[in-house]
Amino acid sequence: MRRIEWSQRTCLLVIASVAMSLLYRAQAQQPAPSAGTQTEISHIENGLLPSVIIKGQPVAGMLLTDRMRYYHVPGISIAYFDHGKIQWTKAYGVADVQTGRLVTPETLFQAGSISKPIAALGALSLVRSGKLKLDENVNDELRLWHVPENEFTTNQKVTLRRLLSHSAGVGVHGFSGYEVGQPLPTVVQILDGLKPAASPPVRVEAVPGSVYSYSGGGMMIVQLLMMEKTGKSFPAVMRSQVLGPIGMTHSTYEQPLPSNLVSSAALGYGSHGSPLPGGFHVIPEMAAGGLWSTPSDLARAAIEMQKEYAGTSDRILTQALAKDMLTRQKDNWGLGFEVEKPGATPRFDHFGVNTGFVSVLEAYRDQGQGVVIMTNGQQGEKLITELLRAIAHEYAWPDFQPAEHTLIKLDPALLEGLQGTYDQADKDGQDKLTVTIRDGKPYMSGSYSVGSTYHFGFSEPFELLPETRDQYFTLQTGAASFRFERTSEGRVDRCIVISGTNQRDAKKL
Protein backbone atom coordinates (compact mmCIF):
# COMPACT_ATOMS: atom_id res chain seq x y z
CA MET A 1 0.00 0.00 0.00
CA ARG A 2 2.79 2.46 0.85
CA ARG A 3 4.48 1.78 -2.50
CA ILE A 4 1.23 2.51 -4.32
CA GLU A 5 0.75 5.76 -2.34
CA TRP A 6 4.34 6.77 -3.10
CA SER A 7 3.84 5.99 -6.79
CA GLN A 8 0.66 8.05 -6.93
CA ARG A 9 2.37 10.89 -5.13
CA THR A 10 5.31 10.76 -7.54
CA CYS A 11 2.96 10.75 -10.51
CA LEU A 12 1.16 13.79 -9.21
CA LEU A 13 4.45 15.60 -8.62
CA VAL A 14 5.54 14.87 -12.18
CA ILE A 15 2.22 16.13 -13.53
CA ALA A 16 2.47 19.25 -11.39
CA SER A 17 6.05 19.82 -12.53
CA VAL A 18 5.03 19.60 -16.18
CA ALA A 19 2.07 21.89 -15.50
CA MET A 20 4.25 24.49 -13.83
CA SER A 21 6.70 24.43 -16.71
CA LEU A 22 3.80 25.32 -18.99
CA LEU A 23 2.06 27.58 -16.54
CA TYR A 24 3.01 30.93 -17.97
CA ARG A 25 3.42 30.11 -21.65
CA ALA A 26 1.38 32.55 -23.69
CA GLN A 27 -1.17 31.07 -26.05
CA ALA A 28 -3.23 32.66 -28.80
CA GLN A 29 -5.05 30.36 -31.20
CA GLN A 30 -5.77 32.98 -33.83
CA PRO A 31 -4.15 34.53 -36.90
CA ALA A 32 -0.81 36.12 -36.05
CA PRO A 33 -1.25 39.81 -35.16
CA SER A 34 0.42 42.47 -37.26
CA ALA A 35 3.89 43.64 -36.33
CA GLY A 36 2.44 46.86 -34.91
CA THR A 37 -0.13 45.04 -32.83
CA GLN A 38 2.46 42.55 -31.61
CA THR A 39 4.62 45.48 -30.48
CA GLU A 40 1.67 46.89 -28.52
CA ILE A 41 1.05 43.52 -26.88
CA SER A 42 4.73 43.21 -26.01
CA HIS A 43 4.74 46.66 -24.40
CA ILE A 44 1.74 45.68 -22.29
CA GLU A 45 2.83 42.23 -21.15
CA ASN A 46 6.28 43.56 -20.23
CA GLY A 47 5.09 46.85 -18.76
CA LEU A 48 2.63 46.27 -15.93
CA LEU A 49 2.61 49.34 -13.73
CA PRO A 50 2.31 50.00 -9.97
CA SER A 51 -0.42 52.21 -8.55
CA VAL A 52 2.03 54.93 -7.49
CA ILE A 53 5.05 56.43 -9.20
CA ILE A 54 7.47 59.13 -8.02
CA LYS A 55 7.91 62.12 -10.30
CA GLY A 56 11.33 62.24 -11.90
CA GLN A 57 12.21 58.67 -11.04
CA PRO A 58 12.33 55.90 -13.67
CA VAL A 59 9.49 53.36 -13.62
CA ALA A 60 10.44 49.76 -14.25
CA GLY A 61 7.64 47.89 -15.97
CA MET A 62 6.76 44.52 -14.47
CA LEU A 63 6.38 41.30 -16.43
CA LEU A 64 2.88 39.85 -16.65
CA THR A 65 4.20 36.32 -16.16
CA ASP A 66 6.08 37.38 -13.01
CA ARG A 67 3.00 39.06 -11.58
CA MET A 68 0.90 35.98 -12.33
CA ARG A 69 3.28 33.94 -10.20
CA TYR A 70 3.35 36.61 -7.49
CA TYR A 71 -0.45 36.66 -7.19
CA HIS A 72 -0.86 32.89 -7.68
CA VAL A 73 -3.04 33.41 -10.76
CA PRO A 74 -2.63 30.34 -13.02
CA GLY A 75 -4.32 31.71 -16.14
CA ILE A 76 -5.44 34.91 -17.80
CA SER A 77 -7.23 35.73 -21.05
CA ILE A 78 -7.53 39.16 -22.69
CA ALA A 79 -9.53 40.69 -25.56
CA TYR A 80 -8.84 44.25 -26.71
CA PHE A 81 -11.32 45.99 -28.99
CA ASP A 82 -11.50 49.29 -30.83
CA HIS A 83 -14.15 50.88 -33.08
CA GLY A 84 -16.37 47.87 -33.42
CA LYS A 85 -13.73 45.18 -33.84
CA ILE A 86 -11.77 42.88 -31.58
CA GLN A 87 -8.22 43.94 -32.43
CA TRP A 88 -6.37 41.20 -30.57
CA THR A 89 -6.79 38.42 -28.04
CA LYS A 90 -4.17 36.63 -26.04
CA ALA A 91 -4.13 33.99 -23.33
CA TYR A 92 -1.48 33.08 -20.77
CA GLY A 93 -0.92 30.24 -18.35
CA VAL A 94 -3.10 27.25 -17.61
CA ALA A 95 -6.76 26.47 -17.09
CA ASP A 96 -5.90 23.41 -15.02
CA VAL A 97 -2.67 23.36 -12.99
CA GLN A 98 -2.69 19.62 -12.41
CA THR A 99 -2.98 18.59 -16.08
CA GLY A 100 -1.24 21.61 -17.57
CA ARG A 101 -4.18 22.30 -19.88
CA LEU A 102 -3.45 25.70 -21.40
CA VAL A 103 -5.71 28.73 -21.45
CA THR A 104 -6.78 29.74 -24.96
CA PRO A 105 -8.97 32.64 -26.12
CA GLU A 106 -11.83 30.10 -26.23
CA THR A 107 -11.41 28.95 -22.61
CA LEU A 108 -14.53 29.61 -20.51
CA PHE A 109 -14.21 31.58 -17.27
CA GLN A 110 -16.82 32.44 -14.68
CA ALA A 111 -17.71 36.08 -15.35
CA GLY A 112 -18.91 36.74 -11.81
CA SER A 113 -20.87 39.97 -11.52
CA ILE A 114 -20.33 40.83 -15.17
CA SER A 115 -23.30 38.48 -15.41
CA LYS A 116 -25.44 41.38 -14.14
CA PRO A 117 -25.12 43.88 -17.03
CA ILE A 118 -25.48 41.08 -19.58
CA ALA A 119 -28.64 39.97 -17.76
CA ALA A 120 -29.76 43.61 -17.73
CA LEU A 121 -29.46 43.60 -21.52
CA GLY A 122 -31.85 40.66 -21.55
CA ALA A 123 -34.31 42.38 -19.23
CA LEU A 124 -34.27 45.57 -21.31
CA SER A 125 -34.80 43.55 -24.49
CA LEU A 126 -38.04 42.34 -22.87
CA VAL A 127 -38.92 45.94 -22.08
CA ARG A 128 -38.44 46.68 -25.77
CA SER A 129 -40.84 43.89 -26.73
CA GLY A 130 -43.40 45.03 -24.16
CA LYS A 131 -43.11 41.98 -21.90
CA LEU A 132 -41.58 43.95 -19.00
CA LYS A 133 -42.06 47.49 -17.74
CA LEU A 134 -39.23 49.63 -16.40
CA ASP A 135 -41.10 51.80 -13.93
CA GLU A 136 -43.97 49.66 -12.64
CA ASN A 137 -44.15 47.85 -9.31
CA VAL A 138 -42.61 44.42 -9.95
CA ASN A 139 -45.16 42.87 -7.61
CA ASP A 140 -47.80 43.64 -10.23
CA GLU A 141 -45.89 41.36 -12.64
CA LEU A 142 -44.62 38.53 -10.38
CA ARG A 143 -46.70 35.39 -9.74
CA LEU A 144 -44.82 32.67 -7.78
CA TRP A 145 -43.22 35.09 -5.32
CA HIS A 146 -43.67 38.72 -4.33
CA VAL A 147 -41.40 41.27 -2.72
CA PRO A 148 -42.56 41.35 0.92
CA GLU A 149 -44.07 44.73 1.72
CA ASN A 150 -42.78 46.58 4.78
CA GLU A 151 -42.38 50.11 6.16
CA PHE A 152 -39.95 50.99 3.36
CA THR A 153 -42.39 50.18 0.55
CA THR A 154 -45.37 52.17 1.83
CA ASN A 155 -45.01 54.98 -0.70
CA GLN A 156 -42.23 53.83 -3.03
CA LYS A 157 -42.11 50.50 -4.85
CA VAL A 158 -39.48 48.15 -6.23
CA THR A 159 -39.26 48.60 -10.01
CA LEU A 160 -37.14 47.05 -12.71
CA ARG A 161 -35.29 50.34 -13.26
CA ARG A 162 -34.39 50.48 -9.59
CA LEU A 163 -33.35 46.84 -9.48
CA LEU A 164 -31.02 47.25 -12.47
CA SER A 165 -29.47 50.42 -11.02
CA HIS A 166 -29.08 48.98 -7.49
CA SER A 167 -31.38 51.65 -6.08
CA ALA A 168 -34.39 49.48 -5.14
CA GLY A 169 -33.35 49.35 -1.49
CA VAL A 170 -33.00 45.56 -1.75
CA GLY A 171 -30.48 43.66 0.37
CA VAL A 172 -28.04 40.73 -0.09
CA HIS A 173 -24.90 42.10 -1.68
CA GLY A 174 -23.71 38.87 -3.32
CA PHE A 175 -23.62 35.10 -3.36
CA SER A 176 -20.76 32.62 -2.93
CA GLY A 177 -22.26 29.69 -4.84
CA TYR A 178 -22.13 26.00 -3.96
CA GLU A 179 -19.51 23.30 -4.25
CA VAL A 180 -20.03 20.77 -7.02
CA GLY A 181 -22.44 18.07 -5.84
CA GLN A 182 -24.15 20.14 -3.15
CA PRO A 183 -27.95 20.54 -3.29
CA LEU A 184 -28.97 23.65 -5.21
CA PRO A 185 -31.80 25.97 -4.18
CA THR A 186 -34.55 27.19 -6.49
CA VAL A 187 -34.94 30.87 -7.28
CA VAL A 188 -37.76 31.21 -4.75
CA GLN A 189 -35.70 29.44 -2.06
CA ILE A 190 -32.87 31.89 -2.74
CA LEU A 191 -35.23 34.86 -2.49
CA ASP A 192 -36.66 33.63 0.81
CA GLY A 193 -33.36 32.36 2.23
CA LEU A 194 -34.73 28.85 2.65
CA LYS A 195 -32.56 25.72 2.68
CA PRO A 196 -30.61 24.61 0.81
CA ALA A 197 -29.97 28.31 0.08
CA ALA A 198 -26.84 29.47 1.95
CA SER A 199 -27.71 33.17 1.75
CA PRO A 200 -30.12 35.36 3.74
CA PRO A 201 -33.58 36.27 2.41
CA VAL A 202 -33.85 39.07 -0.12
CA ARG A 203 -35.81 41.90 1.47
CA VAL A 204 -36.28 45.65 1.06
CA GLU A 205 -33.99 47.39 3.55
CA ALA A 206 -34.33 51.04 2.45
CA VAL A 207 -36.93 53.18 0.73
CA PRO A 208 -36.85 52.21 -2.97
CA GLY A 209 -35.19 54.92 -5.04
CA SER A 210 -33.63 56.68 -2.05
CA VAL A 211 -30.08 55.28 -2.03
CA TYR A 212 -27.63 53.28 -4.10
CA SER A 213 -26.92 49.89 -2.54
CA TYR A 214 -25.31 47.16 -4.66
CA SER A 215 -27.55 44.11 -4.59
CA GLY A 216 -27.09 40.70 -6.10
CA GLY A 217 -30.37 39.87 -4.39
CA GLY A 218 -32.11 42.41 -6.57
CA MET A 219 -30.85 40.65 -9.67
CA MET A 220 -32.52 37.46 -8.45
CA ILE A 221 -35.85 39.28 -8.54
CA VAL A 222 -34.99 40.23 -12.13
CA GLN A 223 -34.14 36.61 -12.92
CA LEU A 224 -37.51 35.38 -11.65
CA LEU A 225 -39.34 38.18 -13.46
CA MET A 226 -37.72 37.30 -16.78
CA MET A 227 -38.43 33.60 -16.37
CA GLU A 228 -42.09 34.15 -15.50
CA LYS A 229 -42.72 36.63 -18.29
CA THR A 230 -41.25 34.35 -20.97
CA GLY A 231 -42.13 30.92 -19.57
CA LYS A 232 -38.52 29.84 -20.20
CA SER A 233 -35.54 28.88 -18.07
CA PHE A 234 -33.16 31.76 -17.46
CA PRO A 235 -30.38 30.29 -19.64
CA ALA A 236 -32.89 29.86 -22.47
CA VAL A 237 -34.17 33.43 -22.11
CA MET A 238 -30.64 34.82 -22.23
CA ARG A 239 -29.65 32.63 -25.16
CA SER A 240 -32.62 33.81 -27.24
CA GLN A 241 -32.58 37.47 -26.17
CA VAL A 242 -28.86 38.28 -25.93
CA LEU A 243 -26.24 35.57 -26.41
CA GLY A 244 -27.60 34.33 -29.73
CA PRO A 245 -28.28 37.69 -31.39
CA ILE A 246 -24.87 39.09 -30.40
CA GLY A 247 -23.02 35.93 -31.43
CA MET A 248 -21.75 35.01 -27.98
CA THR A 249 -21.26 31.40 -29.00
CA HIS A 250 -18.87 30.58 -26.13
CA SER A 251 -21.17 31.79 -23.36
CA THR A 252 -23.86 30.19 -21.22
CA TYR A 253 -25.83 30.84 -18.04
CA GLU A 254 -26.41 27.12 -17.53
CA GLN A 255 -25.71 26.00 -13.96
CA PRO A 256 -24.23 23.51 -13.28
CA LEU A 257 -22.00 23.85 -16.33
CA PRO A 258 -22.99 21.14 -18.85
CA SER A 259 -20.59 18.19 -18.83
CA ASN A 260 -19.67 18.69 -22.50
CA LEU A 261 -18.31 22.17 -21.66
CA VAL A 262 -16.27 21.29 -18.57
CA SER A 263 -13.20 20.40 -20.62
CA SER A 264 -13.33 23.90 -22.14
CA ALA A 265 -13.57 25.67 -18.79
CA ALA A 266 -10.88 27.08 -16.54
CA LEU A 267 -10.72 25.76 -12.99
CA GLY A 268 -10.69 28.25 -10.15
CA TYR A 269 -7.88 28.76 -7.62
CA GLY A 270 -7.69 30.41 -4.22
CA SER A 271 -5.59 33.33 -3.02
CA HIS A 272 -2.50 31.14 -2.55
CA GLY A 273 -3.04 28.97 -5.61
CA SER A 274 -4.96 26.14 -3.96
CA PRO A 275 -7.50 24.45 -6.27
CA LEU A 276 -11.21 24.73 -5.51
CA PRO A 277 -12.92 21.45 -4.60
CA GLY A 278 -14.60 20.23 -7.76
CA GLY A 279 -12.83 22.91 -9.80
CA PHE A 280 -15.38 25.71 -9.38
CA HIS A 281 -18.55 26.63 -7.56
CA VAL A 282 -22.01 26.18 -9.04
CA ILE A 283 -23.93 29.47 -9.19
CA PRO A 284 -27.72 29.04 -9.31
CA GLU A 285 -27.95 32.83 -8.83
CA MET A 286 -27.50 33.06 -12.58
CA ALA A 287 -28.44 36.70 -13.25
CA ALA A 288 -26.23 37.82 -10.36
CA GLY A 289 -23.13 35.76 -11.14
CA GLY A 290 -23.77 32.61 -13.17
CA LEU A 291 -22.43 33.48 -16.62
CA TRP A 292 -19.61 31.41 -18.13
CA SER A 293 -17.96 33.33 -20.97
CA THR A 294 -14.78 34.38 -22.76
CA PRO A 295 -13.20 37.81 -23.13
CA SER A 296 -14.06 37.83 -26.84
CA ASP A 297 -17.74 37.15 -26.19
CA LEU A 298 -17.96 39.85 -23.51
CA ALA A 299 -16.14 42.21 -25.87
CA ARG A 300 -18.83 41.50 -28.47
CA ALA A 301 -21.48 42.51 -25.94
CA ALA A 302 -19.61 45.75 -25.15
CA ILE A 303 -19.19 46.53 -28.86
CA GLU A 304 -22.92 45.97 -29.39
CA MET A 305 -23.66 48.41 -26.56
CA GLN A 306 -21.39 51.02 -28.15
CA LYS A 307 -23.14 50.58 -31.49
CA GLU A 308 -26.63 50.66 -30.03
CA TYR A 309 -25.84 53.80 -28.04
CA ALA A 310 -24.62 55.41 -31.28
CA GLY A 311 -27.70 54.22 -33.14
CA THR A 312 -25.81 52.07 -35.67
CA SER A 313 -27.28 48.76 -34.45
CA ASP A 314 -30.49 47.61 -32.78
CA ARG A 315 -30.03 43.87 -32.37
CA ILE A 316 -30.99 44.00 -28.69
CA LEU A 317 -32.21 47.49 -27.75
CA THR A 318 -33.51 50.64 -29.33
CA GLN A 319 -31.14 53.58 -29.19
CA ALA A 320 -33.34 55.17 -26.52
CA LEU A 321 -33.09 52.12 -24.29
CA ALA A 322 -29.34 51.83 -24.88
CA LYS A 323 -28.92 55.46 -23.84
CA ASP A 324 -31.05 54.79 -20.76
CA MET A 325 -28.84 51.83 -19.91
CA LEU A 326 -25.64 53.90 -20.03
CA THR A 327 -27.08 56.99 -18.33
CA ARG A 328 -26.50 57.58 -14.64
CA GLN A 329 -29.56 56.52 -12.66
CA LYS A 330 -28.22 56.59 -9.11
CA ASP A 331 -24.70 57.56 -8.08
CA ASN A 332 -22.43 56.14 -10.82
CA TRP A 333 -24.73 53.36 -11.99
CA GLY A 334 -26.72 53.02 -15.15
CA LEU A 335 -28.98 50.04 -15.80
CA GLY A 336 -26.64 47.12 -15.16
CA PHE A 337 -23.34 48.86 -15.88
CA GLU A 338 -21.32 51.20 -13.74
CA VAL A 339 -20.75 54.44 -15.64
CA GLU A 340 -18.17 57.19 -15.45
CA LYS A 341 -18.16 59.82 -12.73
CA PRO A 342 -19.40 63.33 -13.63
CA GLY A 343 -16.90 65.16 -15.83
CA ALA A 344 -14.97 62.03 -16.83
CA THR A 345 -14.65 60.52 -20.31
CA PRO A 346 -17.85 58.49 -20.96
CA ARG A 347 -17.17 54.87 -20.02
CA PHE A 348 -19.09 51.81 -18.84
CA ASP A 349 -17.69 48.87 -16.93
CA HIS A 350 -18.17 46.08 -14.44
CA PHE A 351 -15.93 43.90 -12.28
CA GLY A 352 -16.77 40.27 -11.66
CA VAL A 353 -15.61 38.24 -8.65
CA ASN A 354 -16.63 34.64 -7.98
CA THR A 355 -14.76 32.22 -5.76
CA GLY A 356 -11.60 31.42 -7.73
CA PHE A 357 -12.31 33.82 -10.61
CA VAL A 358 -11.91 37.58 -11.18
CA SER A 359 -12.73 39.48 -14.38
CA VAL A 360 -13.29 43.00 -15.67
CA LEU A 361 -14.99 44.66 -18.64
CA GLU A 362 -13.98 48.24 -19.43
CA ALA A 363 -15.34 50.12 -22.45
CA TYR A 364 -15.25 53.74 -23.61
CA ARG A 365 -18.74 54.62 -24.75
CA ASP A 366 -17.90 56.97 -27.63
CA GLN A 367 -14.23 56.31 -28.41
CA GLY A 368 -14.86 52.64 -29.18
CA GLN A 369 -11.94 51.26 -27.20
CA GLY A 370 -12.16 48.71 -24.44
CA VAL A 371 -10.80 45.54 -22.93
CA VAL A 372 -12.02 42.41 -21.18
CA ILE A 373 -9.69 40.52 -18.85
CA MET A 374 -10.58 37.21 -17.20
CA THR A 375 -8.53 35.26 -14.64
CA ASN A 376 -8.88 32.02 -12.66
CA GLY A 377 -7.18 33.16 -9.44
CA GLN A 378 -8.70 34.80 -6.37
CA GLN A 379 -6.06 37.55 -6.39
CA GLY A 380 -6.85 38.32 -10.01
CA GLU A 381 -8.17 41.79 -9.19
CA LYS A 382 -4.72 42.99 -8.11
CA LEU A 383 -3.18 41.58 -11.27
CA ILE A 384 -5.92 43.08 -13.42
CA THR A 385 -5.41 46.58 -12.03
CA GLU A 386 -1.68 46.45 -12.84
CA LEU A 387 -2.49 45.18 -16.33
CA LEU A 388 -5.11 47.89 -16.88
CA ARG A 389 -2.48 50.52 -16.12
CA ALA A 390 -0.21 49.03 -18.80
CA ILE A 391 -3.05 48.98 -21.33
CA ALA A 392 -4.05 52.54 -20.44
CA HIS A 393 -0.44 53.66 -20.85
CA GLU A 394 -0.08 51.94 -24.23
CA TYR A 395 -3.29 53.35 -25.69
CA ALA A 396 -3.20 56.75 -23.91
CA TRP A 397 -6.43 56.21 -22.00
CA PRO A 398 -7.44 58.99 -19.59
CA ASP A 399 -8.16 56.49 -16.80
CA PHE A 400 -6.22 53.83 -14.85
CA GLN A 401 -2.98 55.81 -14.88
CA PRO A 402 -0.64 55.49 -11.87
CA ALA A 403 -0.88 58.26 -9.30
CA GLU A 404 2.19 60.50 -9.59
CA HIS A 405 3.66 62.06 -6.46
CA THR A 406 6.51 64.45 -5.79
CA LEU A 407 8.96 63.31 -3.12
CA ILE A 408 10.72 65.91 -0.97
CA LYS A 409 13.31 65.74 1.80
CA LEU A 410 12.29 66.73 5.30
CA ASP A 411 14.25 67.55 8.42
CA PRO A 412 13.68 64.52 10.74
CA ALA A 413 12.92 66.99 13.55
CA LEU A 414 9.72 67.94 11.72
CA LEU A 415 8.46 64.35 11.87
CA GLU A 416 8.32 63.89 15.64
CA GLY A 417 4.83 65.34 15.94
CA LEU A 418 3.42 62.67 13.66
CA GLN A 419 4.07 59.84 16.11
CA GLY A 420 1.06 58.34 17.81
CA THR A 421 -2.13 56.36 17.22
CA TYR A 422 -5.02 57.65 15.12
CA ASP A 423 -8.54 56.24 15.52
CA GLN A 424 -11.33 56.26 12.93
CA ALA A 425 -13.99 56.74 15.60
CA ASP A 426 -16.88 56.09 13.20
CA LYS A 427 -15.54 52.54 12.76
CA ASP A 428 -16.18 51.66 16.43
CA GLY A 429 -12.50 51.45 17.23
CA GLN A 430 -11.87 48.78 14.61
CA ASP A 431 -9.59 50.89 12.43
CA LYS A 432 -6.54 52.45 14.02
CA LEU A 433 -3.32 53.73 12.50
CA THR A 434 -0.03 54.02 14.35
CA VAL A 435 2.84 56.23 13.20
CA THR A 436 6.38 55.59 14.43
CA ILE A 437 9.72 57.17 13.51
CA ARG A 438 12.58 54.85 12.59
CA ASP A 439 15.99 55.97 11.34
CA GLY A 440 14.60 59.44 10.72
CA LYS A 441 11.69 58.14 8.60
CA PRO A 442 7.97 57.86 9.43
CA TYR A 443 6.26 54.46 9.24
CA MET A 444 2.60 53.60 9.52
CA SER A 445 0.89 50.35 10.54
CA GLY A 446 -2.62 49.22 11.41
CA SER A 447 -5.81 49.36 9.35
CA TYR A 448 -8.09 51.96 7.85
CA SER A 449 -11.19 52.34 5.70
CA VAL A 450 -12.04 54.72 2.88
CA GLY A 451 -15.50 55.16 1.45
CA SER A 452 -18.09 52.70 2.65
CA THR A 453 -16.67 49.45 1.30
CA TYR A 454 -12.87 49.64 1.09
CA HIS A 455 -10.91 48.36 4.07
CA PHE A 456 -7.14 48.02 4.25
CA GLY A 457 -5.02 46.30 6.89
CA PHE A 458 -1.24 45.86 7.09
CA SER A 459 0.71 43.56 9.37
CA GLU A 460 4.05 45.19 8.51
CA PRO A 461 4.71 48.95 8.85
CA PHE A 462 5.00 50.85 5.55
CA GLU A 463 7.06 53.97 4.97
CA LEU A 464 5.31 57.31 4.62
CA LEU A 465 6.90 59.41 1.87
CA PRO A 466 6.54 63.20 2.20
CA GLU A 467 5.16 65.50 -0.49
CA THR A 468 4.93 68.39 2.00
CA ARG A 469 5.45 68.63 5.74
CA ASP A 470 1.94 67.32 6.35
CA GLN A 471 1.06 65.38 3.17
CA TYR A 472 2.37 61.81 2.66
CA PHE A 473 1.96 58.92 0.26
CA THR A 474 3.19 55.32 0.17
CA LEU A 475 4.20 52.73 -2.39
CA GLN A 476 2.29 49.99 -0.55
CA THR A 477 -1.28 51.26 -0.19
CA GLY A 478 -2.22 52.06 -3.76
CA ALA A 479 -3.46 55.54 -4.48
CA ALA A 480 -4.25 56.37 -0.84
CA SER A 481 -2.49 59.35 0.73
CA PHE A 482 -2.41 60.72 4.26
CA ARG A 483 -2.77 64.34 5.33
CA PHE A 484 -1.93 65.32 8.90
CA GLU A 485 -3.76 68.33 10.31
CA ARG A 486 -2.66 70.55 13.15
CA THR A 487 -4.25 72.68 15.86
CA SER A 488 -3.67 76.43 15.99
CA GLU A 489 -0.76 75.67 18.34
CA GLY A 490 0.88 73.50 15.66
CA ARG A 491 0.19 70.14 17.32
CA VAL A 492 -0.84 67.27 15.02
CA ASP A 493 -4.31 66.17 16.10
CA ARG A 494 -5.66 64.09 13.21
CA CYS A 495 -4.89 62.20 10.01
CA ILE A 496 -7.10 62.41 6.94
CA VAL A 497 -6.98 59.26 4.79
CA ILE A 498 -7.62 60.18 1.15
CA SER A 499 -8.42 57.81 -1.71
CA GLY A 500 -9.79 59.38 -4.87
CA THR A 501 -12.86 61.39 -3.88
CA ASN A 502 -13.19 59.53 -0.56
CA GLN A 503 -11.82 60.89 2.70
CA ARG A 504 -11.90 59.45 6.23
CA ASP A 505 -10.95 61.24 9.42
CA ALA A 506 -8.77 59.53 12.07
CA LYS A 507 -8.33 61.43 15.34
CA LYS A 508 -5.04 61.26 17.24
CA LEU A 509 -5.46 59.59 20.62
Secondary structure, 3 states (H helix, E strand, C coil): CHHHHHHHHHHHHHHHHHHHHHCCCEECCCCCCCHHHHHHHHHHHCCECCCEEECCCCCCCECHHHHHHHCCCCEEEEEEEECCEEEEEEEEEEEECCCCEECCCCCEEECHHHHHHHHHHHHHHHHHCCCCCCCCEHHHCCCCCCCCCCHHHCCCCCEHHHHHCCCCCECCCCCCCEECCCCCCCHHHHHHCCCCCCCCCCCECCCCCCCCCCCHHHHHHHHHHHHHHHCCCHHHHHHHHHHHHHCCCCCECCCCCCHHHHCCECCCECCCCCECCCCCEECCCHHHHCCEECHHHHHHHHHHHHHHHHCCCCCCCCHHHHHHHCCCCECCECCCCEECCCCCCCEEEEEEEECCEEEEEEEECCCCCEEEEEECECCHHHHHHHHHHHHHHHHCCCCCCCEEECCCCCCHHHHHHHCEEEECHHHCCCCEEEEEEECCEEEEEEEEEECCCEEEEEEEEEECEECCCCEEECCCCCCCEEEEEECCCCCEEEEEEEECCEEEEEEEC
